[in-house]
């Protein structure tokens, strides 16, 4: 088993994947303590392309446990996650900070742990990207890995005989592993729905029956019989709700389940495969099983020492002796190829800004100084737009709208604090949780945001913010296009708005619409004046932009370019792009189109093509091909087209 030993040397040195030929960079705290910068140097990739480095050179944990190694020393085990997926297990000595990385034994293909468990015999398990795996901290090695049905465990547990169980997204697959016989059994899928299934809790009773809770579109409790390999539902249809059903194992040997985690008076007693409704249940005594979601953070070492802090940004680990209250702080290090970059845009001050996911960070890059700044963000900065020398971000999770003034000092965003920068303005509630598009209206005061709804729901609304009166108006999907979400928005003359939808529901929700639509709304009355399916079978209007001569350019399903006349409400041109260039770039707010300094329009493609749309003829002229894939767009600044490749910021100098 290959391992990599990394010892803290003062300033954190990060090694990056050879795939990008990235030199090590130094992470240096900012003087105002609001974040960090990195020492890096832009690389000339040739043919007009430049690599400006990793936008956010840190990883995220996907499960942390406190245990001991083969020498009885306290160690912390961490599943590491960056833009590649779950790529390694990090093992840190709690007393010295010495760390070792153990690479995952399969290609994660951007998947990552969503559940893990530390067993009673001190093995650390997870299941993702169709692989079940076991790590032994005593042997300091992965000791078992085997393929399963897709895709990843959403919940795991251990039964009374020491067998490990997992239930998987998206179709409720059941897997068991016997550590004694080393036999893995894949039972396949045990439940069918017309939506992707999330299971966030699993438990076994003392007779060997297995139970799990289901969500998000419609809750359910299931009892699984390991002998027959079948599962049966417990809740009657009338009790199924939006949300997540939960289960836990009690010390009395039984399992108890809730119809949703948000309702405390709807408990079921689950035993020997049967369910009995018992209403309120206050005598809860959960059995201690070290398992959880991707947020698992086990703080108790076997000797009673407590893990107080694990910080992958500052690379600090703090433990505390509960008897003496003496804390021990150590530094550690690890490798990262950088967090997921959601997209980028040019800010009014000329810097390139954006956000990353896992961890949620804000970054901006100054081309002239070749300098990065990286700070903690309110959430996942999905979409952005400029208005009046400010930058507006649409933020996941929660559909938040915030405003950043680049000319003023950064002050951490606190809701209700008007001195924050970015300042918090509005929230879209359940109607928009994952923003896909945010636009600035030419009136200079209106910001409009669209996106998909809360987990389990179908149909997203529109958030309309009036900067002059500092007030938000929220429209539901029923007031726009029912059971669909607006992900492309273009302002039209005379106070109108052109919108393009997606049929995709909120995460874990039920897809109800069959075709995406275009619509025109009157912004004064907030009424839909026209709506039509112009591309039969289309599932999304990936992006649209205002074009010359009052027309609108658009992309359907990341593959079809079209030109729309909003006056005649007709498609005046369309062409398939996939044969020559493949699919366009894709992210939650992909920024496929880039407008040049003279009104030129460029399209960014996932495989690396940068194509100019020739006016009037709509010929697609290939101007360059990136040396790396284009993960997300995209904006123009200072003579360059900037875009995201992997976790890096790239640019192409226009000729």
TIVEXGU-576312 format. One line per field, with one value per residue (C-alpha): residue in one letter; x, y, z; residue number from 1. Coordinates in steps of 0.02 Angstrom, whole numbers, plus 50000, padded with zeros to 5 digits. Example, Ala and Ser with C-alpha at 12.3 -4.5 7.8 and 13.67 -1.06 7.14 Angstrom:
2
residu <- (A|S)
x <- (50615|50684)
y <- (49775|49947)
z <- (50390|50357)
num <- (1|2)
END
This chain:
655
residu <- (X|X|X|X|X|X|X|X|X|X|X|X|X|X|X|X|X|X|X|X|X|X|X|X|X|X|X|X|X|X|X|X|X|X|X|X|X|X|X|X|X|X|X|X|X|X|X|X|X|X|X|X|X|X|X|X|X|X|X|X|X|X|X|X|X|X|X|X|X|X|X|X|X|X|X|X|X|X|X|X|X|X|X|X|X|X|X|X|X|X|X|X|X|X|X|X|X|X|X|X|X|X|X|X|X|X|X|X|X|X|X|X|X|X|X|X|X|X|X|X|X|X|X|X|X|X|X|X|X|X|X|X|X|X|X|X|X|X|X|X|X|X|X|X|X|X|X|X|X|X|X|X|X|X|X|X|X|X|X|X|X|X|X|X|X|X|X|X|X|X|X|X|X|X|X|X|X|X|X|X|X|X|X|X|X|X|X|X|X|X|X|X|X|X|X|X|X|X|X|X|X|X|X|X|X|X|X|X|X|X|X|X|X|X|X|X|X|X|X|X|X|X|X|X|X|X|X|X|X|X|X|X|X|X|X|X|X|X|X|X|X|X|X|X|X|X|X|X|X|X|X|X|X|X|X|X|X|X|X|X|X|X|X|X|X|X|X|X|X|X|X|X|X|X|X|X|X|X|X|X|X|X|X|X|X|X|X|X|X|X|X|X|X|X|X|X|X|X|X|X|X|X|X|X|X|X|X|X|X|X|X|X|X|X|X|X|X|X|X|X|X|X|X|X|X|X|X|X|X|X|X|X|X|X|X|X|X|X|X|X|X|X|X|X|X|X|X|X|X|X|X|X|X|X|X|X|X|X|X|X|X|X|X|X|X|X|X|X|X|X|X|X|X|X|X|X|X|X|X|X|X|X|X|X|X|X|X|X|X|X|X|X|X|X|X|X|X|X|X|X|X|X|X|X|X|X|X|X|X|X|X|X|X|X|X|X|X|X|X|X|X|X|X|X|X|X|X|X|X|X|X|X|X|X|X|X|X|X|X|X|X|X|X|X|X|X|X|X|X|X|X|X|X|X|X|X|X|X|X|X|X|X|X|X|X|X|X|X|X|X|X|X|X|X|X|X|X|X|X|X|X|X|X|X|X|X|X|X|X|X|X|X|X|X|X|X|X|X|X|X|X|X|X|X|X|X|X|X|X|X|X|X|X|X|X|X|X|X|X|X|X|X|X|X|X|X|X|X|X|X|X|X|X|X|X|X|X|X|X|X|X|X|X|X|X|X|X|X|X|X|X|X|X|X|X|X|X|X|X|X|X|X|X|X|X|X|X|X|X|X|X|X|X|X|X|X|X|X|X|X|X|X|X|X|X|X|X|X|X|X|X|X|X|X|X|X|X|X|X|X|X|X|X|X|X|X|X|X|X|X|X|X|X|X|X|X|X|X|X|X|X|X|X|X|X|X|X|X|X|X|X|X|X|X|X|X|X|X|X|X|X|X|X|X|X|X|X|X|X|X|X|X|X|X|X)
x <- (50000|50078|50068|50132|50204|50187|50265|50218|50363|50299|50206|50086|50151|50020|50064|49949|49905|50023|49871|49890|50080|50049|50197|50178|50099|50113|49955|49982|49854|49793|49843|49660|49634|49485|49563|49724|49824|49939|50110|50094|50149|50045|50103|50108|50028|50060|49945|49876|49821|49875|49853|49832|49828|49705|49559|49542|49686|49599|49496|49340|49313|49175|49179|49297|49325|49439|49520|49688|49820|49915|50028|49883|49914|49767|49738|49607|49542|49476|49396|49469|49368|49418|49358|49410|49298|49344|49527|49611|49602|49703|49772|49837|49932|49838|49995|50123|50022|50118|50002|49990|49881|49813|49745|49574|49590|49475|49435|49308|49250|49200|49095|49130|49075|48901|48905|49036|49052|49188|49151|49162|49324|49404|49384|49328|49203|49120|49038|49042|49067|49000|49138|49130|49294|49373|49519|49614|49705|49802|49875|49877|49803|49647|49612|49455|49379|49247|49123|48935|48779|48776|48806|48846|48792|48679|48671|48768|48754|48825|48716|48737|48847|48969|48907|48915|48764|48738|48589|48628|48569|48480|48375|48388|48515|48563|48741|48812|48990|49045|49217|49246|49212|49263|49105|49016|48835|48747|48559|48523|48384|48239|48123|48064|48012|48006|48128|48302|48297|48391|48412|48495|48474|48490|48479|48470|48364|48430|48344|48440|48307|48370|48275|48303|48215|48179|48161|48153|48001|47900|47953|47944|48009|48069|48098|48224|48233|48412|48351|48232|48321|48159|48101|47926|47859|47793|47704|47533|47523|47426|47573|47706|47767|47896|48056|48165|48111|48234|48275|48388|48435|48387|48475|48317|48358|48220|48227|48124|48078|48003|47892|47997|48138|48043|47890|47919|47747|47746|47858|47852|47921|48007|48044|48055|48005|47845|47801|47688|47637|47669|47651|47765|47917|48022|48114|48248|48412|48511|48643|48814|48861|48993|48911|48834|48818|48957|48955|49007|49126|49167|49258|49288|49451|49450|49552|49428|49528|49415|49443|49401|49445|49500|49530|49578|49598|49722|49783|49760|49707|49664|49629|49586|49614|49442|49520|49650|49565|49737|49727|49855|49871|49966|49988|49967|49968|49891|49884|49741|49705|49581|49397|49254|49240|49060|49101|49185|49148|49236|49204|49191|49368|49437|49472|49403|49285|49187|49150|49195|49098|49159|49222|49116|49240|49247|49396|49457|49609|49704|49783|49899|49971|49953|49879|49740|49630|49525|49395|49259|49091|48911|48877|48903|48915|48822|48781|48841|48808|48868|48763|48817|48996|48934|48932|48774|48786|48649|48697|48659|48597|48448|48430|48516|48547|48700|48791|48980|49065|49244|49295|49264|49347|49282|49170|49097|48916|48796|48610|48540|48709|48708|48894|48933|49022|48951|48787|48639|48481|48353|48309|48199|48141|48085|48056|48239|48370|48495|48515|48552|48540|48549|48533|48541|48400|48450|48343|48491|48393|48320|48405|48315|48363|48298|48340|48277|48179|48204|48256|48110|48006|47961|47959|48063|48010|48086|48160|48147|48248|48220|48379|48299|48171|48272|48130|48113|47963|47954|47853|47814|47824|47634|47650|47785|47786|47714|47827|47974|48116|48187|48372|48394|48336|48351|48279|48176|48121|47962|47981|47970|48070|48112|48135|48190|48153|48217|48108|48229|48153|48239|48367|48276|48113|47990|48006|47832|47854|47905|47966|48054|47972|48006|47899|47882|47831|47774|47881|47759|47612|47718|47601|47651|47599|47664|47727|47771|47873|47979|48094|47991|48072|48196|48234|48321|48363|48544|48578|48514|48592|48534|48607|48620|48466|48349|48373|48417|48550|48519|48576|48456|48510|48692|48693|48580|48614|48463|48417|48249|48152|48056|47945|47886|47907|47987|48151|48241|48391|48446|48589|48658|48833|48880|48949|49086|49115|49025|48921|48941|49019|48905|48885|48739|48763|48872|48902|48916|48915|49055|49031|49188|49241|49160|48998|49065|48991|49092|49031|49131|49126|49163|49300|49393|49332|49310|49195|49143|48965|48977|48840|48699|48761|48778|48928|49024|49207|49331|49458|49554|49552|49601|49739|49620|49432|49320|49223|49133|49128|49164|49190|49293|49417|49577|49589|49559|49422|49430|49359|49377|49476|49471|49503|49609|49576|49628|49628|49643|49712|49599|49694)
y <- (50000|50165|50305|50481|50557|50746|50841|51022|51138|51309|51379|51256|51184|51108|50983|50974|50843|50821|50834|51023|51030|51145|51196|51195|51354|51439|51483|51647|51727|51901|52046|52078|51894|51880|51744|51701|51731|51612|51633|51576|51626|51624|51493|51521|51367|51422|51473|51619|51517|51550|51455|51574|51437|51352|51460|51382|51264|51175|51018|50975|50834|50706|50618|50628|50500|50499|50331|50243|50167|50003|50082|50145|50326|50443|50475|50568|50490|50608|50574|50707|50785|50908|50942|50765|50685|50587|50558|50502|50452|50571|50502|50630|50595|50699|50731|50773|50826|50703|50650|50515|50508|50347|50368|50294|50127|50172|50320|50426|50515|50666|50563|50571|50494|50541|50422|50324|50219|50174|49994|49919|49832|49997|49991|50143|50108|50203|50170|50288|50283|50105|50042|49983|50009|49970|50063|49987|50118|49979|49915|50093|50030|50001|49818|49788|49869|49796|49859|49872|49929|50119|50235|50296|50257|50388|50294|50154|50050|49899|49756|49657|49527|49659|49657|49824|49885|50024|50094|50187|50333|50347|50186|50117|49981|49874|49811|49711|49665|49532|49580|49403|49307|49457|49428|49575|49548|49667|49643|49765|49895|49867|50014|50102|50285|50407|50522|50503|50429|50497|50389|50481|50353|50164|50046|49861|49785|49645|49512|49562|49660|49817|49982|50144|50309|50382|50559|50692|50703|50584|50506|50321|50196|50028|49861|49751|49562|49500|49322|49357|49513|49611|49774|49823|49998|50043|50210|50215|50329|50458|50484|50510|50690|50804|50785|50648|50499|50450|50293|50252|50097|50101|50013|49908|49817|49898|50030|50189|50294|50465|50503|50660|50726|50889|50812|50744|50666|50540|50399|50216|50070|49951|49772|49603|49684|49763|49943|50009|50191|50256|50446|50544|50446|50528|50380|50378|50291|50278|50144|50221|50186|50298|50336|50483|50583|50676|50792|50654|50730|50608|50697|50559|50461|50293|50366|50508|50643|50762|50826|51011|51074|51010|51149|51101|51284|51334|51154|51155|51011|51043|50910|50928|50819|50817|50795|50934|51043|51062|51087|51026|51116|51041|51087|50961|50962|50870|50878|50955|50988|51125|51143|51139|51306|51355|51488|51657|51834|52001|52121|52310|52332|52219|52069|51896|51836|51680|51547|51368|51223|51110|51212|51364|51503|51670|51713|51855|51863|52021|51991|52142|52090|51903|51889|51784|51823|51684|51706|51607|51633|51639|51485|51420|51570|51496|51646|51826|51988|52170|52327|52503|52448|52313|52123|52025|51841|51709|51589|51405|51332|51444|51558|51706|51870|51970|52125|52148|52317|52287|52463|52434|52319|52143|52119|51946|51933|51932|51938|52102|52189|52326|52355|52183|52176|52075|52137|52020|52074|51936|51753|51654|51527|51360|51430|51451|51355|51330|51490|51458|51633|51812|51963|52151|52245|52395|52508|52511|52459|52285|52118|51957|51783|51613|51433|51267|51245|51161|50979|50867|51006|51034|51204|51357|51539|51710|51832|52014|52139|52326|52412|52584|52539|52393|52269|52093|52014|51825|51736|51550|51429|51434|51620|51588|51413|51278|51132|51211|51327|51480|51459|51580|51761|51907|52083|52145|52321|52398|52318|52137|51985|51832|51672|51496|51349|51181|51029|50973|50974|51019|50892|50729|50798|50725|50781|50824|50930|50845|50992|51156|51318|51498|51637|51825|51914|52092|52152|52286|52167|52009|51920|51795|51866|51725|51548|51413|51255|51298|51146|50986|50870|50999|50988|51154|51323|51316|51500|51652|51823|51986|51994|52127|52193|52154|51967|51839|51704|51543|51365|51219|51063|51118|51066|51172|51354|51461|51640|51703|51854|51917|52030|51895|51763|51643|51549|51628|51511|51350|51228|51076|51105|50934|50856|50987|51043|50927|50993|51168|51197|51155|51210|51267|51440|51394|51565|51480|51644|51772|51944|52026|52209|52248|52155|51991|51831|51678|51505|51396|51207|51072|50989|51153|51239|51428|51475|51645|51669|51766|51897|51879|51713|51631|51534|51453|51502|51405|51530|51420|51256|51255|51135|51080|51052|51202|51157|51323|51497|51628|51815|51944|52062|52152|52077|51898|51768|51692|51521|51374|51217|51084|51186|51315|51486|51494|51637|51656|51815|51873|51917)
z <- (50000|49946|50073|50075|50233|50251|50396|50438|50394|50449|50298|50217|50054|49940|49805|49658|49530|49383|49271|49281|49305|49452|49558|49748|49817|49986|50084|50177|50296|50249|50361|50406|50453|50335|50227|50138|49982|49888|49812|49634|49460|49302|49178|48990|48913|48735|48592|48693|48845|49024|49188|49335|49465|49580|49635|49807|49855|49997|50021|50120|50243|50210|50376|50527|50666|50819|50856|50885|50773|50795|50926|51029|50979|50955|50770|50670|50508|50375|50206|50090|49949|49812|49634|49582|49713|49869|49832|49993|50176|50286|50449|50575|50736|50866|50970|50836|50683|50575|50435|50305|50150|50078|49901|49863|49773|49628|49516|49612|49453|49558|49678|49864|50031|50092|50239|50335|50492|50617|50668|50841|50790|50733|50544|50444|50302|50163|49995|49846|49658|49660|49777|49957|50049|50218|50298|50445|50552|50640|50476|50405|50242|50140|50172|50067|49912|49797|49669|49701|49611|49588|49674|49851|50028|50106|50272|50356|50515|50607|50668|50830|50744|50679|50500|50409|50311|50185|50088|49928|49823|49701|49704|49881|49852|50003|50033|50178|50225|50349|50419|50481|50320|50211|50108|50027|49976|49857|49870|49728|49730|49849|49811|49654|49639|49494|49587|49657|49831|49982|50138|50283|50424|50442|50592|50638|50778|50889|50782|50625|50531|50445|50434|50341|50317|50145|50072|50000|49886|49994|50159|50199|50327|50263|50349|50256|50281|50254|50230|50086|50023|50013|50091|50144|50175|50347|50322|50241|50090|50190|50309|50175|50174|50097|50197|50268|50374|50510|50611|50759|50860|51043|51189|51212|51049|50948|50813|50816|50667|50630|50481|50460|50565|50588|50674|50849|50883|50742|50803|50751|50849|50727|50777|50690|50526|50593|50629|50766|50778|50954|50935|51050|51114|51249|51325|51191|51231|51068|51051|51019|50838|50760|50595|50504|50345|50255|50406|50527|50655|50794|50934|51064|51069|51161|51306|51333|51243|51147|50970|50985|50812|50642|50517|50339|50290|50426|50446|50634|50748|50931|51063|51248|51400|51486|51659|51654|51520|51441|51253|51128|50962|50816|50634|50496|50307|50161|49971|49874|49691|49738|49776|49649|49559|49521|49392|49372|49319|49298|49443|49419|49488|49349|49460|49421|49557|49598|49725|49764|49838|49978|50057|50018|49981|49890|49782|49675|49562|49512|49341|49350|49518|49482|49656|49733|49883|49960|50099|50186|50101|50163|50056|49881|49764|49616|49507|49494|49402|49410|49433|49484|49523|49642|49623|49665|49709|49711|49851|49884|50003|50035|49884|49968|49878|49935|49871|49872|49850|49789|49838|50023|50152|50168|50321|50354|50301|50447|50412|50478|50486|50354|50382|50313|50146|50061|50135|50150|50057|50033|50040|49922|50051|49980|49806|49758|49854|49713|49609|49425|49354|49416|49301|49319|49235|49126|49238|49357|49510|49482|49512|49459|49518|49463|49509|49573|49736|49905|49916|49869|49789|49607|49523|49566|49571|49538|49664|49607|49709|49697|49751|49758|49890|49961|49944|49873|49788|49772|49638|49649|49504|49493|49451|49320|49242|49355|49399|49310|49361|49273|49236|49089|49100|48977|49001|48852|48804|48873|49045|48988|49041|48935|49033|48990|49104|49157|49195|49331|49506|49667|49727|49766|49698|49573|49393|49330|49173|49011|48907|48947|48893|48848|48922|48921|49083|49109|49254|49310|49333|49359|49238|49103|48934|48824|48850|48725|48698|48546|48554|48574|48699|48763|48949|48981|48908|48967|48937|48842|48807|48727|48550|48413|48322|48466|48451|48586|48574|48668|48701|48726|48821|48805|48623|48512|48471|48427|48386|48452|48392|48546|48441|48322|48460|48337|48315|48167|48170|48253|48234|48324|48391|48457|48298|48281|48460|48582|48726|48795|48965|49110|49290|49395|49319|49171|49087|48917|48819|48836|48762|48693|48695|48527|48557|48489|48559|48603|48658|48779|48755|48882|48779|48762|48604|48605|48460|48395|48334|48172|48158|48031|47960|48133|48070|48213|48196|48301|48368|48491|48587|48770|48825|48964|48972|49007|49165|49186|49110|49081|49059|48966|49049|49000|48827|48885|48899|49073|49115|49234|49191|49326|49484|49392|49320|49137|49014|48826|48749|48607|48449)
num <- (1|2|3|4|5|6|7|8|9|10|11|12|13|14|15|16|17|18|19|20|21|22|23|24|25|26|27|28|29|30|31|32|33|34|35|36|37|38|39|40|41|42|43|44|45|46|47|48|49|50|51|52|53|54|55|56|57|58|59|60|61|62|63|64|65|66|67|68|69|70|71|72|73|74|75|76|77|78|79|80|81|82|83|84|85|86|87|88|89|90|91|92|93|94|95|96|97|98|99|100|101|102|103|104|105|106|107|108|109|110|111|112|113|114|115|116|117|118|119|120|121|122|123|124|125|126|127|128|129|130|131|132|133|134|135|136|137|138|139|140|141|142|143|144|145|146|147|148|149|150|151|152|153|154|155|156|157|158|159|160|161|162|163|164|165|166|167|168|169|170|171|172|173|174|175|176|177|178|179|180|181|182|183|184|185|186|187|188|189|190|191|192|193|194|195|196|197|198|199|200|201|202|203|204|205|206|207|208|209|210|211|212|213|214|215|216|217|218|219|220|221|222|223|224|225|226|227|228|229|230|231|232|233|234|235|236|237|238|239|240|241|242|243|244|245|246|247|248|249|250|251|252|253|254|255|256|257|258|259|260|261|262|263|264|265|266|267|268|269|270|271|272|273|274|275|276|277|278|279|280|281|282|283|284|285|286|287|288|289|290|291|292|293|294|295|296|297|298|299|300|301|302|303|304|305|306|307|308|309|310|311|312|313|314|315|316|317|318|319|320|321|322|323|324|325|326|327|328|329|330|331|332|333|334|335|336|337|338|339|340|341|342|343|344|345|346|347|348|349|350|351|352|353|354|355|356|357|358|359|360|361|362|363|364|365|366|367|368|369|370|371|372|373|374|375|376|377|378|379|380|381|382|383|384|385|386|387|388|389|390|391|392|393|394|395|396|397|398|399|400|401|402|403|404|405|406|407|408|409|410|411|412|413|414|415|416|417|418|419|420|421|422|423|424|425|426|427|428|429|430|431|432|433|434|435|436|437|438|439|440|441|442|443|444|445|446|447|448|449|450|451|452|453|454|455|456|457|458|459|460|461|462|463|464|465|466|467|468|469|470|471|472|473|474|475|476|477|478|479|480|481|482|483|484|485|486|487|488|489|490|491|492|493|494|495|496|497|498|499|500|501|502|503|504|505|506|507|508|509|510|511|512|513|514|515|516|517|518|519|520|521|522|523|524|525|526|527|528|529|530|531|532|533|534|535|536|537|538|539|540|541|542|543|544|545|546|547|548|549|550|551|552|553|554|555|556|557|558|559|560|561|562|563|564|565|566|567|568|569|570|571|572|573|574|575|576|577|578|579|580|581|582|583|584|585|586|587|588|589|590|591|592|593|594|595|596|597|598|599|600|601|602|603|604|605|606|607|608|609|610|611|612|613|614|615|616|617|618|619|620|621|622|623|624|625|626|627|628|629|630|631|632|633|634|635|636|637|638|639|640|641|642|643|644|645|646|647|648|649|650|651|652|653|654|655)
END
